[in-house]
Amino acid sequence: MSGTGPAHNPPKGWSKGPLALILGLAVLIAAFFLVYALVLLL
């Protein structure tokens, strides 16, 4: 199958939303664990 041009290119609107959501969620979880560890240590 030799197609012309980038056929397997995901739409730009899709990849940005969920990626930002996952990144924000990861940062939130990391911050929560950091605060939790600090509370346990103090």
Backbone as CSV, one residue per row, in Angstrom:
resi,resn,N_x,N_y,N_z,CA_x,CA_y,CA_z,C_x,C_y,C_z
1,MET,0.835,-1.199,0.000,0.000,0.000,0.000,0.873,1.254,0.000
2,SER,0.969,1.899,-1.154,1.788,3.108,-1.249,0.874,4.311,-1.463
3,GLY,0.517,4.966,-0.374,-0.370,6.129,-0.471,0.431,7.396,-0.676
4,THR,-0.205,8.410,-1.194,0.481,9.683,-1.423,0.226,10.632,-0.263
5,GLY,1.307,11.116,0.344,1.185,12.055,1.456,0.978,11.325,2.775
6,PRO,1.006,12.071,3.877,0.818,11.481,5.216,-0.640,11.086,5.450
7,ALA,-0.943,9.808,5.244,-2.324,9.345,5.416,-2.597,9.015,6.881
8,HIS,-1.552,8.558,7.590,-1.725,8.133,8.988,-1.392,9.279,9.941
9,ASN,-1.933,10.454,9.639,-1.691,11.632,10.478,-2.946,11.929,11.299
10,PRO,-2.840,11.861,12.629,-4.019,12.145,13.468,-4.397,13.621,13.398
11,PRO,-5.680,13.940,13.507,-6.119,15.342,13.477,-5.533,16.136,14.639
12,LYS,-5.230,17.405,14.378,-4.538,18.226,15.376,-5.424,18.528,16.586
13,GLY,-6.724,18.678,16.355,-7.622,19.032,17.448,-7.752,17.941,18.492
14,TRP,-7.562,16.682,18.067,-7.759,15.564,18.992,-6.574,15.376,19.921
15,SER,-5.370,15.395,19.349,-4.182,15.014,20.118,-3.827,16.022,21.210
16,LYS,-4.264,17.269,21.049,-3.879,18.295,22.021,-4.717,18.226,23.298
17,GLY,-6.017,17.971,23.170,-6.912,17.969,24.333,-6.588,16.892,25.349
18,PRO,-6.709,15.617,24.965,-6.436,14.518,25.902,-5.018,14.544,26.447
19,LEU,-4.055,14.977,25.631,-2.662,15.045,26.081,-2.532,16.040,27.225
20,ALA,-3.148,17.200,27.081,-3.115,18.226,28.130,-3.848,17.727,29.375
21,LEU,-4.934,16.999,29.154,-5.721,16.461,30.265,-4.903,15.455,31.065
22,ILE,-4.231,14.542,30.355,-3.408,13.514,31.012,-2.226,14.171,31.723
23,LEU,-1.626,15.154,31.084,-0.492,15.857,31.689,-0.919,16.580,32.963
24,GLY,-2.061,17.261,32.896,-2.574,17.969,34.063,-2.906,17.015,35.199
25,LEU,-3.484,15.875,34.847,-3.826,14.858,35.836,-2.571,14.300,36.492
26,ALA,-1.540,14.051,35.681,-0.279,13.527,36.198,0.371,14.521,37.157
27,VAL,0.328,15.807,36.804,0.894,16.853,37.661,0.117,16.943,38.966
28,LEU,-1.200,16.824,38.869,-2.055,16.869,40.062,-1.743,15.722,41.014
29,ILE,-1.617,14.519,40.464,-1.321,13.329,41.271,0.061,13.453,41.902
30,ALA,1.031,13.923,41.117,2.398,14.091,41.632,2.417,15.100,42.777
31,ALA,1.694,16.205,42.615,1.634,17.237,43.653,0.956,16.691,44.906
32,PHE,-0.099,15.909,44.721,-0.818,15.320,45.853,0.095,14.402,46.657
33,PHE,0.842,13.542,45.945,1.746,12.617,46.634,2.882,13.365,47.332
34,LEU,3.341,14.456,46.715,4.403,15.265,47.301,3.929,15.884,48.613
35,VAL,2.742,16.453,48.600,2.162,17.063,49.806,1.901,15.996,50.865
36,TYR,1.413,14.824,50.431,1.128,13.714,51.342,2.400,13.239,52.033
37,ALA,3.484,13.130,51.259,4.775,12.706,51.815,5.291,13.747,52.814
38,LEU,5.124,15.027,52.475,5.584,16.088,53.382,4.798,16.064,54.677
39,VAL,3.481,15.821,54.576,2.647,15.762,55.785,3.050,14.585,56.656
40,LEU,3.376,13.462,56.056,3.797,12.273,56.800,5.147,12.511,57.484
41,LEU,6.045,13.214,56.794,7.371,13.437,57.326,7.359,14.446,58.483
42,LEU,6.504,15.443,58.405,6.467,16.486,59.443,5.784,16.016,60.712
